[in-house]
Amino acid sequence: MKISILSFSYKRGLPEDASGNGGGFVFDCRAMPNPFWDESLRGFSGCDKPVVDFFEQHKDKVNCFLNAAEALVRQSADQYQKDGREHLQVAFGCTGGQHRSVYFAERMAERLAGIDGVKVEVCHAARKYWKIRSNYKNSSQNSIPTSCLSNHRFRLQKQRIGTNCGNCKEIRRAGSWHCPILDSEVDDKHICDRYRPGLM
């Protein structure tokens, strides 16, 4: 079974369900602390370490929200598997679709990643509208969630050919990428075939 986890902007409407099932869970993140009101964080997304650190300062509220959402999703995922269903959609929304919804979508994906028989995918529906700082450099790219690397508005440049992606065990054509925003190399542990369409 596949669980599709989406982030979206309420200003741009609810995301469609590509599976044709009409959608699934929609969690409203607008009651969560908002990084947007800190001007130093506006140029980041919910994938970036400064925003992740912001939410770490609000652990009680964050965990309360995530725990409640996770319990509901796991209950449905368990029943879906028993019923032989193949797809469950889980969406997180906030005003702009760049900070809160993105952060909570990524955290939910991490929590659900270990369910037997379930493949978890993440998509950020509003990513083309993100206002990302062009001079953002992070010397610790390992802290950035895997799927987020596919969602930044930049083009990664292929550096070498023919290595195995240690993250998903898939062979991919490019083994190393250069990220002009992080200004560093991104190795195979952080990018693989299933994310490449969002990058190239």
C-alpha positions as CSV (number, residue, x, y, z in Angstrom):
1,M,0.0,0.0,0.0
2,K,1.1,3.6,-0.7
3,I,0.6,6.5,1.6
4,S,0.9,9.9,-0.1
5,I,1.7,12.7,2.2
6,L,1.1,16.2,0.8
7,S,1.6,19.7,2.0
8,F,-0.5,22.5,0.5
9,S,-1.5,26.1,0.7
10,Y,-5.1,26.8,1.8
11,K,-4.9,30.0,-0.3
12,R,-4.5,27.9,-3.4
13,G,-7.1,25.2,-2.6
14,L,-7.1,21.6,-1.4
15,P,-4.9,19.2,-3.3
16,E,-6.4,16.7,-5.7
17,D,-6.1,13.0,-5.2
18,A,-4.3,11.6,-8.2
19,S,-5.5,8.0,-7.3
20,G,-9.0,9.0,-8.1
21,N,-10.3,8.0,-4.6
22,G,-11.4,11.5,-3.8
23,G,-8.9,12.3,-1.1
24,G,-8.2,11.4,2.5
25,F,-7.1,13.1,5.7
26,V,-6.7,16.9,5.7
27,F,-4.9,18.3,8.7
28,D,-5.0,22.1,9.3
29,C,-1.6,23.3,10.6
30,R,-2.7,27.0,10.9
31,A,-3.1,26.7,14.7
32,M,0.5,25.8,15.0
33,P,3.3,28.3,15.7
34,N,4.1,30.2,12.5
35,P,7.7,30.8,11.4
36,F,6.5,33.3,8.9
37,W,6.2,36.0,11.6
38,D,9.9,35.7,12.2
39,E,11.3,37.7,9.2
40,S,14.6,35.8,9.4
41,L,12.8,32.6,8.6
42,R,10.6,33.7,5.8
43,G,13.1,32.8,3.1
44,F,13.2,29.1,4.2
45,S,10.9,26.2,3.9
46,G,9.7,23.7,6.4
47,C,12.5,21.4,5.2
48,D,15.3,23.8,6.2
49,K,17.1,23.5,9.5
50,P,16.3,27.1,10.7
51,V,12.6,26.3,10.5
52,V,13.1,22.8,12.0
53,D,14.9,24.4,14.9
54,F,12.0,26.9,15.3
55,F,9.6,24.0,15.7
56,E,11.9,22.3,18.2
57,Q,11.2,25.2,20.5
58,H,7.6,24.3,20.5
59,K,7.9,20.6,21.1
60,D,4.8,20.2,23.3
61,K,2.4,21.7,20.7
62,V,4.1,20.0,17.8
63,N,4.1,16.5,19.4
64,C,0.5,16.9,20.6
65,F,-0.6,17.7,17.0
66,L,1.5,15.0,15.4
67,N,0.6,12.3,17.9
68,A,-3.1,12.8,17.3
69,A,-2.7,12.9,13.5
70,E,-0.5,9.8,13.5
71,A,-2.9,7.8,15.6
72,L,-5.7,8.5,13.1
73,V,-3.6,7.8,10.1
74,R,-2.2,4.5,11.5
75,Q,-5.7,3.3,12.3
76,S,-6.9,3.9,8.8
77,A,-3.7,2.5,7.2
78,D,-4.1,-0.7,9.2
79,Q,-7.7,-1.1,8.1
80,Y,-6.9,-0.2,4.5
81,Q,-4.3,-3.0,4.4
82,K,-6.8,-5.5,5.8
83,D,-9.3,-4.4,3.2
84,G,-6.8,-4.7,0.4
85,R,-6.9,-1.0,-0.5
86,E,-3.8,0.4,-2.2
87,H,-3.7,4.1,-1.5
88,L,-4.2,6.5,1.4
89,Q,-3.7,10.3,1.0
90,V,-2.7,12.5,4.0
91,A,-2.6,16.2,3.5
92,F,-1.3,19.0,5.7
93,G,-2.3,22.6,5.0
94,C,-1.2,26.0,6.1
95,T,-1.7,29.5,4.7
96,G,1.2,29.7,2.2
97,G,2.2,26.0,2.0
98,Q,5.9,26.7,2.7
99,H,6.6,26.4,6.4
100,R,4.1,24.7,8.7
101,S,2.4,22.2,6.3
102,V,5.8,21.3,4.9
103,Y,7.4,20.6,8.2
104,F,4.5,18.5,9.5
105,A,4.2,16.5,6.2
106,E,7.9,15.6,6.6
107,R,7.6,14.7,10.2
108,M,4.6,12.5,9.5
109,A,6.5,10.8,6.7
110,E,9.3,9.9,9.1
111,R,6.8,8.5,11.6
112,L,5.1,6.3,9.1
113,A,8.1,5.1,7.3
114,G,8.5,1.9,9.3
115,I,5.0,0.4,8.7
116,D,5.3,-3.0,7.1
117,G,4.0,-3.2,3.6
118,V,3.6,0.5,3.3
119,K,5.5,2.8,0.9
120,V,5.4,6.5,2.0
121,E,5.8,9.3,-0.6
122,V,5.9,13.0,0.1
123,C,4.9,15.9,-2.2
124,H,4.8,19.6,-1.5
125,A,2.1,21.0,-3.7
126,A,3.0,24.7,-3.3
127,R,6.7,24.3,-3.8
128,K,6.7,26.3,-7.1
129,Y,5.5,29.3,-5.1
130,W,8.1,29.1,-2.3
131,K,10.1,32.2,-1.8
132,I,13.5,30.6,-0.9
133,R,16.6,32.7,-0.1
134,S,19.0,32.3,-3.0
135,N,22.0,32.8,-0.7
136,Y,21.1,30.0,1.7
137,K,24.1,27.9,2.7
138,N,23.9,25.1,5.2
139,S,27.1,23.4,6.1
140,S,25.2,20.5,7.6
141,Q,23.0,19.3,4.7
142,N,22.7,15.9,6.4
143,S,20.0,17.5,8.6
144,I,17.7,18.2,5.7
145,P,15.0,15.5,5.2
146,T,15.6,13.4,2.1
147,S,12.4,14.2,0.3
148,C,12.9,18.0,0.8
149,L,15.9,18.0,-1.4
150,S,13.6,17.4,-4.3
151,N,11.4,20.3,-3.4
152,H,13.7,23.3,-3.3
153,R,13.6,25.5,-6.3
154,F,17.0,24.8,-7.7
155,R,18.6,22.6,-10.3
156,L,21.1,20.1,-9.1
157,Q,24.0,19.4,-11.4
158,K,25.2,15.9,-12.2
159,Q,28.8,15.3,-11.3
160,R,29.6,11.6,-11.9
161,I,28.0,8.5,-13.3
162,G,26.9,5.1,-12.2
163,T,26.7,4.6,-8.4
164,N,24.2,2.9,-6.1
165,C,21.9,5.0,-4.0
166,G,22.5,3.8,-0.4
167,N,19.2,5.3,0.7
168,C,16.8,3.3,-1.4
169,K,19.1,0.6,-2.9
170,E,18.2,1.7,-6.5
171,I,20.7,2.3,-9.2
172,R,20.6,5.8,-10.6
173,R,22.5,7.5,-13.3
174,A,24.1,10.2,-11.2
175,G,26.0,9.5,-8.1
176,S,26.8,13.0,-6.9
177,W,25.1,16.3,-7.3
178,H,26.1,19.9,-6.7
179,C,23.6,22.1,-5.0
180,P,24.0,25.8,-5.8
181,I,21.9,26.8,-2.8
182,L,23.7,24.7,-0.3
183,D,26.9,25.3,-2.2
184,S,28.0,21.7,-1.5
185,E,27.9,18.2,-2.8
186,V,24.8,16.1,-2.1
187,D,25.6,12.4,-2.0
188,D,23.6,9.3,-2.7
189,K,22.2,9.0,0.8
190,H,20.2,12.2,0.2
191,I,18.9,11.8,-3.4
192,C,17.7,8.9,-5.5
193,D,15.6,8.1,-8.6
194,R,12.2,8.7,-7.1
195,Y,13.1,12.3,-6.3
196,R,15.1,13.1,-9.4
197,P,12.0,14.2,-11.5
198,G,11.6,17.1,-9.2
199,L,15.2,18.2,-9.6
200,M,16.0,18.0,-13.3
